[in-house]
Amino acid sequence: MATWRRSAVLATLWTLVIVCVIPFDLISNGASNDDDESPLGFGDESGENSMLLDLEAFGMAKEPMEIAHTDSLSDSDQLEVELAALPTNGFRSEKDGIVNQLTNQEIGNNGLEKPKERQEKIDVSAVNPKDASVLVKQGNNSEIRTENHIIASPSKLSRGPIIFHDAMIHRLKDQLTKAKASLSLQSTLSDSNFTKELCTQIRDVQRALGDATKDSDLPKNAEDKLKALEESLTKSKQIQDDCPAVVRKLDAKYQPVRNKLRDDKRFASVLTQNVAKSLPREIHCLALRLTAQYYASSSSQQQFPNVEKLEDPKLYHYVLISDNVLAAGVVVKSAVYFANEPENHVFHILTDEIHYAAMSMWFLANPPGEAAIEVRYMEEFSWINSSYSPAMKQLESDSLIDFYFKTRNVLPDGNLKYRNPKYLSMLNHLRFYIPEIFPKLNKVIFLDDDIVVQQDLTGLWSIDLKGMVNGAVETCRDDFHRFSQYLNFSNPLIVKTDVDPQSCGWAFGMNIFDLVEWRKKNITDIYHYWQNLNDNRSLWQLGTLPVGLLAFWKQTMPISKTWHVLGLGYNREISHDDIKQAAVIHFNGNSKPWLETAIPHFRRYWTRFVDYDQVYLRDCKMKSF
């Protein structure tokens, strides 16, 4: 009886060997449902009684049909899982019973029964069966599983290959991806013959792949085409340039682009400066109409009321220097709007002779309520001349005129902003003569014409300057806006002073000037001293802030930043919360609020104080942007 059973077992095993070596397409009975089958899954679907085939033990070919790529695996922990087509449902249905008998049968009491062992299983259901490689190592009792079926254990893998289904399709797709990536490399494209060869092979592989979803759908020459593509990919690795060579080539290639970009940036900067230093046609129109109306008025109509307040030191005095009628109007209107006691505020407008009539007519037509106002022009201060003022003398010099108007002879210095006409105007330097222009005043608030007032400013007069002349908001942040950025500290004339290059800069635009201390400490004379030394512009370029830093050195008291928020003319990142909390906002920069280049989300803070229904604005067709 035992002999008969052993014969039956041997016969069954030989039958399995013969069936396994028969080509897949000869035993397949139609397409299998891959979604319901697990690779090498035999027996019930739960996999609890699955049998692990050791193909090598049966004498099958050791060479796998397809080999997965295991580039990411390493050392002894790697197990290369080989892929090939599996038998279909037809094959399984015929052999499942025999296999189950072999694996589950109790042989009897002849001592041949092998006790069942419960092995620890590693769930690798997260592993995609389509992946090119699978690696699992977890001691001697480890097993690889896909979905609910055991694939193999390390002990079995060590003695024979494991075969997956549709390996060729996965390899074709894998190599196509690599080939396309190689084709994008500059070193590959530089070899036209190789590029043509690689393109041809990519096209052949794509045609062979077609719409195939399993290996049996592929043409017979698919493997040959794949091998040819792999050989080309190996060749592509050999012709790749080293990284430094590629960097040098790219650098040489893009240097002209960088040069063009630098030139374009400089040209854009020129255009930006041209826009910033110009006035819109509508504002020119406004000035002309106001001038015509002023001279058409009688002398009695040209007088401002409340002249008795102009020299009263007990009131709150503001000094505004401008030749922009509309901008000056916004400053005064916003300051009066927020003033708690507007009748105690006095505005002194300083302009030039050209704009005097227009400026006067604007405030005559738009009086600031109960506040007092006067308009004066620079030319009436005859004592400000080239004999007294170094700035006046320099502005009339041939060298400065050449710097502005013969720029083709001047080397590019990157400081195009200094070629702004405002630096040719003495109005820009008039702030240093405020104590002499208003000899009866003790304290004033100096305002630029590109600011907007948002709170009552009377609190500024109560700030204790501790004997200093200038109260201002500091502008430094990290290494920005330090004295070293405005002044040439390599010049011996500055080096020998005690001026600290790391001192924090401050801003003109809203300043508290104690005129009593100014006169006592001769700040205007200090200004003259430094302005004379800078005749050749070796200490600083142009503008009034650098010389102001020197003139007010150790005479500036920092005040809270909430009094004065700057940057609305260039910095788009300023917080709206900071703006709302500020007493004064400053549109310093090229994007002035009256220009089309203004920063859109900041412009409304300025335009809300412009009445576009005003007759002069309407006549000049001025409208909000």
C-alpha positions as a printed Julia matrix, in Angstrom:
625×3 Matrix{Float64}:
   0.0     0.0     0.0
   2.82    2.38    0.87
   4.6     1.51   -2.37
   1.46    2.33   -4.36
   1.12    5.7    -2.63
   4.76    6.58   -3.29
   4.29    5.72   -6.98
   1.23    7.93   -7.19
   3.1    10.83   -5.61
   6.06   10.47   -7.99
   3.75   10.3   -11.01
   1.95   13.43   -9.94
   5.21   15.31   -9.43
   6.52   14.36  -12.88
   3.21   15.53  -14.35
   3.72   18.93  -12.71
   7.25   19.17  -14.07
   6.11   18.47  -17.6
   3.23   20.94  -17.35
   5.44   23.74  -15.89
   7.98   23.51  -18.72
   5.29   23.61  -21.42
   5.21   27.16  -22.96
   2.65   29.43  -21.42
   0.7    30.11  -24.61
   0.17   26.35  -25.18
  -1.59   25.76  -21.87
  -3.42   29.09  -21.5
  -7.15   28.82  -21.87
  -7.98   32.46  -22.47
  -7.02   35.66  -20.75
  -6.69   35.43  -17.02
  -8.19   37.94  -14.63
  -5.02   39.4   -13.12
  -6.99   41.33  -10.57
  -8.18   38.09   -8.97
  -4.9    36.23   -9.1
  -1.73   36.7    -7.1
   1.66   35.8    -8.57
   2.55   32.24   -7.74
  -0.62   31.91   -5.67
  -1.74   28.33   -5.45
  -4.55   26.81   -3.36
  -7.23   28.83   -1.63
  -7.31   32.61   -2.09
  -6.51   33.3     1.53
  -3.03   31.97    1.02
  -3.03   30.11    4.33
  -2.44   26.72    2.66
  -0.38   27.98   -0.28
   2.47   25.88   -1.54
   5.8    27.51   -2.42
   7.28   26.04   -5.59
  11.02   25.51   -5.73
  11.45   25.52   -9.49
  15.13   24.75   -9.4
  14.46   21.67   -7.28
  12.38   20.26  -10.14
  15.21   20.81  -12.59
  13.68   23.79  -14.39
  15.81   26.37  -16.21
  17.71   28.62  -13.85
  17.66   31.59  -16.21
  14.62   33.81  -15.62
  12.46   34.93  -18.49
  12.78   38.57  -17.35
  14.88   40.23  -14.65
  13.65   43.2   -12.68
  15.9    46.21  -12.04
  17.12   46.37   -8.47
  19.22   49.53   -8.56
  17.84   50.67   -5.22
  18.69   47.45   -3.37
  22.0    46.83   -1.64
  24.37   44.15   -0.31
  23.24   40.85    1.24
  19.83   42.29    2.13
  18.87   42.28   -1.55
  16.77   39.58   -3.16
  16.3    39.97   -6.88
  12.75   38.97   -7.68
  12.45   37.81  -11.27
   9.37   38.37  -13.36
   7.66   36.2   -15.96
   4.24   35.13  -17.11
   2.18   32.94  -14.82
  -0.24   30.1   -15.66
  -3.85   31.13  -16.15
  -6.97   30.1   -14.37
  -7.34   27.05  -16.59
  -4.02   25.62  -15.44
  -4.76   26.39  -11.82
  -8.18   24.81  -11.91
  -6.79   21.52  -13.18
  -3.9    21.28  -10.73
  -5.22   22.89   -7.55
  -6.73   19.64   -6.34
  -3.54   17.65   -6.77
  -1.43   20.32   -5.12
  -3.82   20.55   -2.19
  -3.63   16.8    -1.81
   0.13   16.94   -1.77
   0.29   19.77    0.74
  -2.59   18.79    3.02
  -2.67   14.98    2.8
  -1.96   12.9     5.89
   0.25   10.07    4.65
  -0.53    7.75    7.53
   1.29    6.16   10.36
   4.37    5.2     8.34
   6.42    8.04    9.75
   6.34   10.08    6.51
   3.91   12.7     7.79
   5.52   16.13    8.03
   4.1    18.35   10.76
   2.74   21.71    9.61
   4.76   24.8    10.58
   3.25   28.2    11.17
   5.65   30.78    9.74
   5.61   34.47   10.44
   4.44   36.28    7.32
   5.46   39.78    6.3
   2.67   41.77    4.7
   4.04   43.63    1.73
   0.67   44.4     0.23
   1.89   47.99   -0.11
   4.36   46.74   -2.72
   3.05   47.31   -6.21
   3.14   44.04   -8.23
   4.1    46.16  -11.23
   7.28   47.39   -9.56
  10.51   46.14  -11.09
  11.88   44.75   -7.84
  10.75   43.5    -4.42
  12.97   43.07   -1.4
  11.95   41.61    1.95
  14.3    40.27    4.64
  13.03   39.58    8.12
  14.99   36.68    9.63
  14.63   33.04    8.72
  10.85   33.01    8.9
  10.29   35.88    6.46
   7.96   35.63    3.5
   6.97   37.95    0.65
   3.28   38.49    0.08
   1.32   40.35   -2.55
  -2.24   41.17   -1.59
  -3.36   38.04    0.29
  -1.01   35.47   -1.28
   2.47   34.36   -0.31
   4.98   34.89   -3.1
   8.07   33.21   -1.66
  10.29   32.89    1.36
  14.02   33.68    1.42
  14.88   30.01    1.72
  13.09   29.31   -1.52
  14.36   32.4    -3.32
  17.92   31.44   -2.54
  17.55   28.23   -4.53
  15.57   29.4    -7.51
  14.06   32.45   -9.29
  10.62   33.81   -8.59
   8.58   34.64  -11.66
   6.17   37.56  -11.94
   3.76   38.24  -14.77
   4.04   40.89  -17.54
   7.73   41.53  -16.84
   8.53   42.56  -20.4
   5.96   45.36  -20.41
   7.33   46.83  -17.21
  10.88   46.68  -18.54
   9.87   48.33  -21.79
   8.2    51.21  -19.95
  11.12   51.52  -17.54
  13.71   51.74  -20.31
  11.57   54.18  -22.33
  11.53   56.55  -19.35
  15.31   56.35  -19.03
  15.8    56.87  -22.76
  13.63   59.99  -22.83
  15.5    61.4   -19.84
  18.84   60.7   -21.55
  17.59   62.39  -24.7
  17.06   65.64  -22.78
  20.72   65.87  -21.72
  22.91   68.35  -23.55
  25.76   65.87  -23.94
  23.41   63.45  -25.68
  22.02   66.1   -28.02
  25.53   67.22  -28.93
  26.08   63.86  -30.66
  23.71   64.04  -33.6
  24.3    60.46  -34.79
  23.69   58.99  -31.38
  20.64   61.21  -30.88
  19.18   59.98  -34.16
  19.88   56.37  -33.18
  18.29   56.8   -29.77
  15.21   58.49  -31.22
  14.77   55.62  -33.68
  15.01   53.03  -30.92
  12.56   54.92  -28.72
  10.12   54.98  -31.6
  10.58   51.24  -32.26
  10.02   50.36  -28.61
   6.93   52.58  -28.44
   5.51   50.82  -31.5
   6.3    47.4   -30.03
   4.67   48.37  -26.75
   1.58   49.82  -28.4
  -1.54   49.19  -26.35
  -0.27   45.92  -24.89
  -1.34   45.25  -21.31
   0.42   41.88  -20.86
   3.46   40.17  -22.28
   1.44   37.87  -24.51
   0.22   40.92  -26.46
   3.77   41.96  -27.39
   5.3    41.1   -30.79
   8.02   38.45  -30.92
  10.76   41.02  -31.65
   9.94   43.14  -28.57
  12.81   41.67  -26.57
  15.29   42.36  -29.38
  14.2    45.97  -29.56
  14.47   46.27  -25.8
  18.02   44.9   -25.8
  19.01   47.38  -28.52
  17.6    50.25  -26.47
  19.43   49.08  -23.35
  22.71   48.95  -25.27
  22.17   52.54  -26.39
  21.45   53.64  -22.83
  24.72   52.05  -21.74
  26.48   54.0   -24.47
  24.79   57.23  -23.37
  26.32   56.9   -19.91
  29.76   56.76  -21.47
  29.37   59.99  -23.45
  28.03   62.13  -20.62
  30.22   65.16  -19.91
  31.54   65.76  -16.42
  29.64   68.35  -14.37
  32.33   71.11  -14.42
  32.46   70.92  -18.21
  28.7    71.22  -18.43
  28.75   74.22  -16.07
  31.39   75.93  -18.18
  29.45   75.34  -21.38
  26.22   76.61  -19.87
  27.97   79.62  -18.42
  29.44   80.5   -21.81
  26.09   79.96  -23.46
  24.14   82.18  -21.1
  26.69   84.95  -20.65
  25.21   86.94  -23.58
  21.79   86.5   -22.0
  23.09   87.89  -18.7
  24.65   90.83  -20.51
  21.39   91.52  -22.3
  19.48   91.28  -19.02
  21.88   93.73  -17.35
  21.43   96.2   -20.21
  17.66   95.8   -20.13
  17.6    96.4   -16.39
  19.62   99.56  -16.81
  17.35  100.75  -19.6
  14.3    99.98  -17.44
  15.91  101.96  -14.62
  16.37  104.93  -16.98
  12.73  104.76  -18.01
  11.62  104.47  -14.38
  13.65  107.52  -13.44
  12.24  109.45  -16.39
   8.71  108.64  -15.26
   9.49  109.48  -11.63
  10.92  112.91  -12.43
   8.09  113.88  -14.74
   4.62  115.17  -14.03
   1.47  113.93  -15.77
  -0.04  116.19  -18.4
  -3.1   116.71  -16.22
  -1.01  118.24  -13.41
   0.71  120.56  -15.91
  -2.71  121.54  -17.15
  -3.82  122.19  -13.57
  -0.84  124.49  -12.92
  -1.45  126.47  -16.12
  -5.17  126.98  -15.45
  -4.54  128.01  -11.84
  -1.83  130.45  -12.94
  -4.12  132.02  -15.52
  -6.9   132.32  -12.97
  -4.57  133.86  -10.36
  -3.39  136.65  -12.64
  -6.96  137.24  -13.78
  -7.93  137.91  -10.16
  -7.72  141.25   -8.45
  -5.08  141.92   -5.8
  -7.69  141.79   -3.07
  -8.7   138.32   -4.2
  -5.1   137.15   -3.96
  -4.84  137.68   -0.19
  -5.01  134.88    2.36
  -6.94  135.33    5.61
  -5.56  134.86    9.14
  -2.21  136.47    8.38
  -1.87  137.43   12.04
  -1.26  133.77   12.9
   1.73  133.34   10.6
   4.37  134.38   13.14
   2.7   133.3    16.36
   5.14  130.84   18.0
   2.4   129.47   20.25
   0.62  127.82   17.31
   1.48  124.61   15.45
   3.54  125.5    12.4
   4.24  123.29    9.38
   6.72  123.95    6.58
   6.06  122.33    3.22
   8.43  122.8     0.24
   6.95  121.82   -3.12
   6.35  122.71   -6.75
   3.57  120.12   -7.15
   0.22  121.82   -6.61
  -1.9   118.7    -6.28
   0.55  116.95   -3.93
   0.78  120.0    -1.65
  -3.0   120.2    -1.59
  -3.26  116.59   -0.36
  -0.74  117.2     2.46
  -2.59  120.26    3.78
  -6.05  118.77    3.34
  -5.17  115.55    5.18
  -3.43  117.4     8.04
  -6.38  119.73    8.58
  -8.85  116.86    8.3
  -7.34  115.04   11.29
  -6.41  118.14   13.36
  -8.27  118.34   16.64
  -8.03  122.15   16.68
  -7.48  123.21   13.06
  -7.67  126.9    13.99
  -4.33  126.48   15.81
  -2.48  125.09   12.81
  -0.47  127.2    10.37
   0.92  126.01    7.02
   3.89  127.67    5.3
   4.2   126.65    1.64
   7.57  127.35   -0.02
   7.8   127.0    -3.8
   9.58  128.61   -6.74
   8.55  131.67   -8.71
   7.2   129.62  -11.62
   4.69  127.76   -9.47
   3.91  130.55   -7.02
   0.74  131.76   -8.78
  -0.67  128.26   -9.28
   0.08  127.25   -5.69
  -1.51  130.43   -4.33
  -4.6   130.08   -6.49
  -5.12  126.47   -5.41
  -5.28  127.34   -1.72
  -7.34  130.43   -2.4
  -9.86  128.25   -4.24
  -9.55  125.44   -1.66
  -8.93  127.15    1.69
  -7.91  124.87    4.61
 -10.89  125.7     6.79
  -9.98  127.51    9.99
  -6.26  126.84    9.6
  -3.95  129.61    8.42
  -1.83  129.31    5.27
   0.71  131.32    3.33
   2.58  130.72    0.06
   6.05  132.14   -0.55
   8.57  131.64   -3.31
  12.3   131.09   -3.02
  13.35  133.97   -5.25
  12.03  136.5    -2.75
  14.84  135.45   -0.39
  17.52  137.35   -2.25
  20.12  136.54    0.38
  20.07  132.88   -0.75
  22.56  133.28   -3.57
  25.79  131.7    -4.82
  27.86  133.94   -2.54
  26.13  132.7     0.57
  24.96  129.2    -0.35
  27.53  126.61   -1.52
  24.7   124.53   -2.94
  23.54  127.42   -5.11
  27.07  127.91   -6.4
  27.51  124.23   -7.2
  24.15  123.96   -8.92
  25.25  126.69  -11.3
  28.63  125.08  -12.05
  29.56  123.65  -15.44
  30.65  120.33  -13.95
  27.25  119.67  -12.43
  25.47  120.7   -15.62
  27.74  118.31  -17.55
  26.92  115.56  -15.09
  23.21  116.0   -15.77
  22.98  116.94  -19.43
  26.05  115.35  -21.02
  25.62  111.92  -19.59
  27.15  110.22  -22.62
  30.55  111.43  -21.36
  29.91  110.17  -17.85
  30.78  106.61  -16.95
  27.78  104.55  -15.81
  27.77  104.6   -12.03
  24.43  102.93  -11.32
  23.14  106.07   -9.56
  20.65  107.14  -12.18
  18.29  108.37   -9.49
  20.67  111.23   -8.78
  20.09  112.56  -12.29
  16.69  113.76  -11.18
  15.91  117.46  -11.81
  14.92  117.93   -8.18
  18.62  117.77   -7.34
  19.2   120.69   -9.7
  16.61  122.75   -7.88
  17.53  124.91   -4.93
  14.13  124.01   -3.5
  15.66  120.74   -2.39
  18.2   122.6    -0.22
  15.8   125.22    1.09
  15.1   123.12    4.22
  18.52  124.09    5.62
  17.49  127.75    5.71
  14.19  127.35    7.6
  15.44  129.15   10.78
  16.41  132.19    8.7
  13.25  132.16    6.6
  11.09  132.06    9.75
  13.12  133.98   12.34
  10.21  134.36   14.81
   9.3   130.7    15.02
  10.7   128.35   17.67
   9.6   124.92   16.45
   8.18  123.63   13.17
   7.2   120.32   11.58
   8.86  119.84    8.22
   6.8   117.86    5.68
   7.59  116.49    2.22
   4.95  116.8    -0.48
   4.65  113.03   -1.03
   3.21  112.28    2.41
  -0.33  111.84    3.72
  -1.33  112.73    7.28
  -3.57  110.2     9.03
  -3.72  111.46   12.64
  -3.67  114.62   14.63
  -0.01  115.75   14.77
  -0.13  118.11   17.73
   1.52  115.43   19.88
   4.77  116.01   17.99
   5.26  119.39   19.67
   5.24  117.78   23.1
   8.09  115.35   22.31
  11.18  116.15   24.34
  14.17  116.34   21.99
  16.54  116.55   24.98
  18.37  119.57   23.6
  18.75  118.14   20.11
  17.73  119.88   16.92
  16.08  117.23   14.81
  13.41  114.67   15.73
  13.14  111.93   13.09
  12.28  108.28   12.53
  15.27  105.99   12.07
  15.26  103.9     8.92
  18.03  101.35    9.48
  17.28   97.64    9.38
  20.1    95.14    9.74
  22.82   96.53    7.42
  20.49   98.78    5.44
  20.33  102.57    5.68
  23.49  102.94    7.72
  25.67  106.02    7.35
  28.13  103.94    5.34
  25.57  103.61    2.56
  25.24  107.35    2.11
  28.76  108.63    2.74
  32.19  107.76    1.37
  34.07  106.59    4.45
  37.2   105.95    2.4
  37.63  109.71    2.06
  40.08  111.12    4.68
  37.83  114.11    5.28
  35.17  111.82    6.73
  37.54  109.29    8.26
  39.14  111.9    10.52
  35.76  112.78   12.05
  34.03  110.84   14.8
  31.1   109.93   12.51
  30.32  106.23   12.94
  29.72  104.43    9.61
  27.39  101.99   11.39
  25.18  104.73   12.79
  21.53  104.36   11.95
  20.21  106.58    9.19
  17.03  108.59    9.52
  14.57  110.12    7.08
  13.56  113.52    5.86
   9.84  113.82    5.17
   8.4   114.39    8.6
  10.82  116.05   11.01
  10.54  118.08   14.2
  12.96  121.01   14.0
  13.78  122.93   17.18
  14.76  126.22   15.58
  16.05  127.69   18.83
  18.62  124.91   19.2
  19.31  125.06   15.47
  20.35  128.67   15.67
  22.29  128.12   18.87
  24.34  125.26   17.37
  24.82  126.84   13.94
  23.5   123.87   12.02
  23.3   125.9     8.8
  27.01  126.73    9.06
  27.83  123.04    9.53
  25.77  122.31    6.44
  27.72  124.93    4.49
  31.03  123.45    5.69
  30.28  119.98    4.4
  28.64  121.22    1.21
  31.82  123.15    0.34
  33.97  120.07    0.9
  31.82  118.04   -1.48
  32.34  120.32   -4.47
  33.61  117.39   -6.56
  31.02  114.96   -5.16
  33.73  112.77   -3.58
  32.06  112.6    -0.15
  28.61  111.66   -1.41
  26.65  111.82   -4.59
  23.76  114.24   -4.82
  20.78  114.91   -2.61
  20.23  116.44    0.8
  20.07  113.4     3.09
  23.85  112.67    3.14
  24.76  116.22    4.05
  21.84  116.25    6.48
  23.3   113.21    8.26
  26.54  115.13    8.74
  24.94  118.45    9.65
  22.66  116.83   12.26
  25.27  114.36   13.55
  24.64  113.89   17.28
  21.76  116.34   16.99
  19.0   113.89   15.99
  16.55  112.39   18.46
  14.87  109.16   17.26
  11.09  109.15   17.58
   8.57  106.31   17.41
   8.24  104.66   14.0
   4.47  104.9    14.26
   4.78  108.62   13.6
   6.24  108.1    10.14
   5.98  104.98    7.93
   8.1   105.14    4.79
   8.42  103.15    1.59
   4.99  103.35   -0.01
   6.67  104.49   -3.22
   8.73  101.31   -3.69
   7.99   98.63   -1.09
   4.9    96.59   -1.94
   5.24   94.46    1.18
   4.36   97.13    3.75
   1.63   95.85    6.04
  -1.73   97.6     5.89
  -1.83   97.34    9.67
   1.39   99.37    9.89
  -0.06  101.9     7.48
  -3.28  102.29    9.46
  -1.37  102.83   12.7
   0.96  105.47   11.22
   0.42  109.16   11.83
   2.12  109.97    8.51
   2.68  107.69    5.51
   5.4   108.55    3.03
   5.41  107.68   -0.67
   9.17  108.01   -0.98
  10.47  106.21   -4.04
   9.69  106.31   -7.75
   6.09  105.1    -7.56
   4.46  108.37   -6.55
   0.72  108.21   -5.95
  -0.05  110.78   -8.67
   1.71  108.66  -11.32
   0.35  105.68  -13.21
   3.29  103.7   -11.84
   1.97  104.03   -8.27
   1.56  100.83   -6.29
  -2.18  100.14   -6.77
  -3.07   98.96   -3.26
  -1.39  102.02   -1.7
  -2.73  104.71   -4.04
  -6.13  104.86   -2.35
  -4.58  106.29    0.81
  -3.65  109.33   -1.26
  -6.55  109.64   -3.69
  -9.17  109.81   -0.93
  -8.0   113.39   -0.31
  -8.36  114.4    -3.97
 -11.7   115.83   -5.04
 -11.91  114.9    -8.7
 -15.12  116.88   -9.01
 -13.26  120.08   -8.28
 -13.68  122.45  -11.19
  -9.98  122.76  -12.09
  -9.43  119.03  -11.96
 -12.51  118.41  -14.04
 -11.43  120.96  -16.64
  -8.07  119.2   -16.96
  -9.84  115.83  -17.31
  -8.09  114.5   -14.27
  -9.55  111.3   -12.94
  -8.66  108.63  -10.47
  -6.54  105.78  -11.79
